[in-house]
Amino acid sequence: MEVILLERVGRLGTVGDVVKVKNGYGRNFLLPQKKALRATTDNKAVFEARRAEIEAKNASSREQAEKQAKKLGNISLKLVRQASEDGKLYGSVITRDILDALKEQGHTFDRKQIVLAAAIKNTGNYGAKIVLHPEVSVPVSLSIVRNESDIVEEVPEELRAPDEEQPAPVEAAAE
């Protein structure tokens, strides 16, 4: 099936490209999502007539996404999850968990906008991204820890609140 792309689609092309895709991908994803039109002679004529309008709409949405990306900057999240002694998580961290952590920070996104490179099944530092527009994404750094004390250890002394009590050093009993 040949389609005319109405917006940039990863690994396929940009606005106005005529590409050949598998029938199911075109029928079940591109056409219902209004990301493409069938490449018939009538649709090609309609697209060429509306090309400037479609490209202007795409440019304005990309510009808004770039502004939002500048406001967000780099986002870092710390997630506390149950894990074994060797760092394997009981379960895994999924996009819904990241979405909930972002909501706690006051950001609202759709679950489909969050992209993980691979499943997170161990503690450690990972990366993800939030796709605001097909051409604009914001990196997110994830730190998956086993318990709250791992987070407290990372806070420098000068940044701790003055009312936090410092643990008294344990002295060895002389025998």
Secondary structure as UniProt FT lines:
FT   STRAND          2..5
FT   TURN            10..12
FT   TURN            15..16
FT   STRAND          18..20
FT   HELIX           23..25
FT   HELIX           26..30
FT   TURN            31..34
FT   STRAND          36..38
FT   HELIX           41..72
FT   STRAND          75..80
FT   TURN            85..86
FT   STRAND          88..93
FT   HELIX           95..104
FT   TURN            105..106
FT   HELIX           111..113
FT   STRAND          114..116
FT   STRAND          120..122
FT   STRAND          124..133
FT   TURN            134..135
FT   STRAND          136..145
FT   HELIX           148..154
FT   HELIX           157..159
FT   TURN            162..163
//
